[in-house]
Amino acid sequence: MPDNTRPQVPAADQTLRILSLLARQPGPIAAQTIAASLGIPRSSTYHLLATLEQHGYVVHLPGDRRWGLGTAAFELGGGYARQQPLARLGRPLLAALSDRVGESAHLAVLAGRDVLYIVEERAPRRPTLVTDVGVRLPAHLTATGRAMLAALPREQVRALFPDATALSQRHGTGPATPRELREVLRLVRADGYASENGEITPGFRSVAAAVLDHAGWPAAAVAITWPADGPARDADALASAASGTAAELARRIGRHA
């Protein structure tokens, strides 16, 4: 029999419903839409959104009068992804990719404005890289991060990187303003893959492709990294190899064409 003695917590229920609704949207939406979709009074909706904003679970875009998921929500998503089969399913695929191209390969997930590396396959006779398992790096500077950011709705990217203070630098290169980041992501979409050249570690280049889940959301990204001063490599060919591995991993986690 159902337990009817358990106390009801309307605010908790409404809060979770708001987060679930935002997670299903292609981009930020108006508070009025949230209230109408969930049947929550507008005053309660604004109060709950303000509380969620304080804790980083939602962000407000004043110019558009819309609300979207915040970095804390992405942290939860990254935590979930790390406990799911992504690493287990991705590891043999990354190992095969590394063997095939002769370079180091990585698998990363978004964690707020960062990427978190969950698999690293280092090629023989290649140096140790900063992209070890458990390392976090700024998403806007990495090939994996750019691949995933380019797959997000543009409004969501704007919510994550509202101004220049959100765009940290490592070596004085890479996008330093939201406008520059938008241009980088535009090129990623045009090229069909992401790249970076020395912005994480001077002397190394990377290409990456996003792993899309069943809803078309970037669940992870596959990257290949190689020394820029070594034998010349065809970046397009390496990107194609990374894209093939990303597509196969997407299929294994449930993506359908």
N, C-alpha and C positions, 0 to 999 in steps of 0.2 A: 504494500500500500504506500502511496506517496506520503512523505513527511510534511504535513501541513502546519507543524509547530515551528518550523524554521522561520526566523524573522525575515521580513522583506526589507531590502535596502534599495529603495527606488533610485537614489542618486548614483549608486554604484552601477545599477542596471543601465541607467541612462548614459552614464559615462562610457561604459563598454560598447553600447550601441552606437554612440557617436564615433568612437574610434573605428569600429567595424565598418560603419558607413563611409568614413573618409578613406579607409584602406581600399574600398571597392571602387573609388572614383578615379577617373583618368587624371584629375588635377584638383586643386583647391576649389571649394564651393562656398556659397553664401550661407551665413547663419540661418537666414530665413528658409533656405532650402533644407537645411538640416532639421530645423524645427518641424517643417511641414512633412518631410519624409518619415520622421520618427514619431510624430504626434506628441512632441514635447513642447510645453509652453515656451514662447520666445524668451521670456525673462529667465526661465530655468536654463535654456540653451546657452544664452550669453554668459550666465554665471558659471556653468560647467566649462564652457570654452575658455573663460578667463582663468579658471583654476588649472585646466590642462596646459594652458600657455605658460603659466608660472613654472610648471614642472617640465616644460620642454616637449610635451607630447603633441602639441599643435603649435602652429605659427599663424599669425594674422598678417594678411597682405592688405594694409590700409587703403592703398590706391585702388585695389580691385574690390575691396570689401568682401574678401573671401578668406576661408580658413583651410589649411592643409596640415598634413602630418608633420610633426617636428622631429628633431634629431633623436629625442628619447624614444620615439616610436620606432625609428630605424634601429636603435640599439636593441630593442626587443626582437625585431625581425632578424637582426644579425645573430643574436643569441639562439633563436629558434633554428636558423639555418645551420649553425655550427653543431647542433645536436641532431640534425637530420642526416640522411645518407649522403649529402653532398660530398663530404670529404671521402667517405668510404667508396662511393661510386666514382668519384673523380680521380682518385689516386692512380688506379691502373691506366686510366685514359691519359693522364698527364705523363705517366712513366713511358707509355707507348709513344706519345707525342715527342717527348724529349729524346728518346732513342731514334725516332724517325728523322728529326731535324738536326740532331747533334748539339742542341742548345738547352739551357735550363728553362723549365716551364713552371708556371705557378697558377694556383686557383685562389681567388679572393672573393670576399663578400663585402657589401656596403655595411658600414657601422657609423651612422650619422654622417659627418663630413669626411670620414676616413674610410679606407679599405682595411680589412683584416685578412691576412693571408692564412689559409687553412690547409693548403697543400703546397709543398715545394719539391720539385724533382730536379736535382742538380746534375747537369751533364758531366760525364767524365772529363777530367782535366780542365774544367771550368772553375773560376774562382768562386768562393763563397760570396753570396749577395746579401743585401740588407733585407730582402724579402723572405725571411725565414718564417716558419709557422708561428703564429701568435703575434707577429709584428703588425703594427698599425702605421699607415702612412696617409698623408693628405690625398683624398680622392681626386682632387682637381689636378694633381701633379703626376699621377700614375696612369699608365695605359689601362690597367684594369678599372680604375675609378672612372676614367673618361668614357670607357666603353659602357659602363653601367649608367652613368649620368646621362649620356646621350640617348639612352633608351627610356629614361624617365620623362614624364610630361614636363614641358618647359616651365610651367608654373611651379612644379615641385622643386626643380633646380633653383628657381628664383627664391623659393622659400628657404631652401637650405643655405644659399649663398646670397643673402640680401644686400650685402655691401662689401667693400674691400677688406674690412676687418676679419671676414670669414675666410679669406683666401691667404693662408699662410705660405711662406716661401722657405726653401731649403738652400738654394744656391743662387738666388737672385734671378732665376729664370722661371718661366711658366706664367699662366694668367694671374694677374694681380688685381683685376677688377671684374665685376660681374659681366661687363661688356666683353672683355677679353675672353672670359670663360665661355660665353655664348658663342663667340667666333670659333673657339677650339672645338666645341661640341658640334657646331655646324659642319666643320670639316670632317669630324668623325662620321657623321651621318652621310655626308657626301662620299667619303672614301669607303665606307662599309666596315671600317675597323678603326681602332684607336692606336695612337703611338705616342711615345715620349722619347726624347733624346737628351740624356744627361741631366734631366731635371730632378731625378731622384739620386742617382749616383753618376758623377761625371765619368765619361768614358764608356757608358753602357746605354744601349738602346733597347726599347721594348715595343712590341705590338700586342694588341689584345682584342678579344671579341666577347660580347656579352652572352651569358647563358640565360635564356628567357624561360620563365615558367609557363604553366598552362594559361595564365591570364595575360601573358606578354610582358610581365614584370621582370626586371633584371635580378635573377636570384643569385648570380655570381658572374665572374668573368675569368676567362682563360688567357694567360699571357705567355709570351716567349721573350726571353732576354738574352742579349749577346753583346760581346765587346765591340764597341764602335771602331776601335783601332786594329781589329783582327782582320781576317780574310773577309772580303766584301760579301755581304749576304743580300739576297733579294727580299726586301721588306714585304713586298706584295705576296710573295710565295709563302713566307713565314706567317703572314696574317691569314692567308688562305688555310694553312694547316691549323692555326689556332681556331679559326672559325669552324672548321670541320669537327674539331674536338668539342668545341662549345655546343654545336648542334647535336652531337651524339650524347653529350651529358644532358642537354635539355630533353632529349627523347627519353633518356633513362629516368629522369625525375618526373615524367608525365606530360611533357609538352607534346601537343599534336599539331601537325601542319594545318 
